[in-house]
Amino acid sequence: MAIRNGGGLANIFDDFMKPFDEIMEPLFPRSVRSFFSDLNRREPSFDIQDRGDKFIVTAELPGFAKDDVEVRVNPNSLELKAEKKTDEERKEADGTQSRKSYSYFHRYLTLPEPVMTDEVEGTMKNGVLELKLPKKEERKLEEKARRVDLK
């Protein structure tokens, strides 16, 4: 079984899924199915910039509040996690309506240069996370991981 252009684990099962796609085509055209599968695969925009004396990391996390986001930084790596669960229940005259959702984001990044974990600053505003990671000076040694509290 060959991995097609683009690779990835999802493409390994293309031959297996072909008969199911043929059955589903009359009910749900490929354009509709691919639209919904793309919604499930979207990842937040993530950017890292080298500003000489520090790295600036920006992640767009729409729908997440700062309490939903956890940032851990080591001298040589950065880990971002965002998790949000909602469970709404609404009672109406004709019955109860329940709505649940779950969103999760995880990104681990090895930094190109060591950073000073004690001086990392982070803010979260309007769904945009911004981290300032000052680069480590050669004379400062730091080995422990630290959780970054967002402002």
C-alpha positions in Angstrom: 0.0 0.0 0.0 1.6 3.3 -1.1 1.3 6.6 0.7 0.0 9.1 -1.8 1.1 12.7 -2.3 0.8 14.7 0.9 1.5 11.6 3.0 0.1 11.3 6.4 -1.7 8.6 8.3 -5.1 9.6 6.8 -4.0 8.7 3.3 -3.0 5.2 4.3 -6.6 4.3 4.5 -7.7 5.7 1.2 -8.0 2.3 -0.5 -9.8 0.9 2.5 -12.4 3.7 2.5 -13.0 3.7 -1.3 -16.1 1.4 -1.2 -17.6 3.5 1.6 -17.0 6.7 -0.4 -18.9 5.1 -3.4 -21.9 4.3 -1.1 -21.9 7.8 0.5 -21.5 9.7 -2.8 -25.2 9.8 -3.7 -26.1 10.9 -0.2 -23.3 13.3 0.6 -21.2 14.6 -2.3 -17.4 14.6 -1.8 -17.4 18.4 -1.6 -19.7 18.3 1.5 -17.7 15.5 3.1 -14.4 17.2 2.6 -15.7 20.5 3.9 -16.7 18.8 7.2 -13.5 16.8 7.5 -11.4 20.0 6.9 -13.3 21.6 9.8 -12.1 18.9 12.1 -8.5 19.2 11.0 -8.0 22.9 11.2 -5.2 24.0 13.5 -4.8 27.4 15.0 -2.4 29.8 13.4 1.0 29.6 15.1 4.0 31.9 14.5 7.5 32.3 16.0 9.7 35.2 15.2 13.4 35.7 16.1 13.8 39.3 17.3 17.6 39.0 18.1 17.4 39.2 21.9 14.1 37.3 22.2 11.6 35.0 20.4 8.0 36.2 20.0 5.5 33.4 19.7 1.9 34.1 18.6 -0.9 31.6 18.5 -4.5 32.4 17.4 -6.7 30.4 19.7 -10.3 31.5 18.9 -12.9 30.5 21.5 -10.3 29.8 24.2 -9.9 32.0 27.3 -6.7 32.5 29.1 -7.9 30.0 31.8 -8.2 27.4 29.1 -4.6 27.7 28.0 -1.5 26.2 29.7 2.0 27.3 28.7 5.1 25.4 29.9 8.6 26.5 28.9 11.9 24.9 29.4 15.2 26.5 28.3 15.1 24.6 25.0 11.4 23.9 24.4 7.9 25.3 24.6 4.6 23.4 25.1 1.2 25.0 24.5 -2.1 23.3 25.5 -5.6 24.6 25.2 -8.7 22.7 26.3 -12.3 23.8 26.5 -15.4 21.8 27.3 -18.9 23.1 27.2 -22.0 21.4 28.4 -25.2 23.4 27.9 -28.7 22.2 28.8 -31.8 24.2 28.0 -35.3 23.2 29.2 -38.2 24.2 26.9 -41.8 23.4 26.9 -41.4 20.6 24.4 -38.4 19.0 26.0 -34.8 19.5 27.0 -32.1 20.5 24.5 -28.5 19.5 25.4 -25.4 20.7 23.6 -21.8 19.6 24.3 -18.6 20.5 22.7 -14.9 19.8 23.2 -11.9 21.7 21.7 -8.3 20.8 22.2 -5.0 22.1 20.9 -1.5 20.9 21.7 1.8 22.1 20.3 5.3 21.2 21.4 8.2 23.2 19.9 11.9 22.8 20.3 13.4 26.3 20.4 16.4 27.1 18.2 18.3 28.7 21.1 17.9 28.5 24.9 15.7 31.0 26.6 15.5 32.4 30.2 12.4 30.7 31.6 12.2 33.1 34.6 11.7 36.1 32.3 9.1 34.7 29.9 6.0 36.8 29.7 2.7 35.8 28.2 -0.6 37.6 27.4 -3.9 36.3 26.1 -6.3 38.8 24.6 -9.3 38.2 22.3 -8.2 34.7 21.5 -4.6 35.6 20.6 -1.8 34.3 22.7 1.5 36.2 22.7 4.7 35.0 24.4 7.9 36.9 24.8 10.9 34.5 25.4 14.1 36.3 26.1 17.1 34.4 24.9 19.5 33.0 27.5 22.7 34.8 28.1 25.7 32.5 28.2 26.5 33.2 31.8 23.1 32.3 33.1 22.3 28.6 33.7 18.8 27.4 34.1 17.6 23.8 34.0 14.1 23.6 35.5 10.7 23.9 33.7 8.3 26.6 34.7 4.7 27.3 34.1 3.9 30.7 32.6 0.9 32.5 34.1 -1.0 34.5 31.4 -2.0 38.1 32.0 
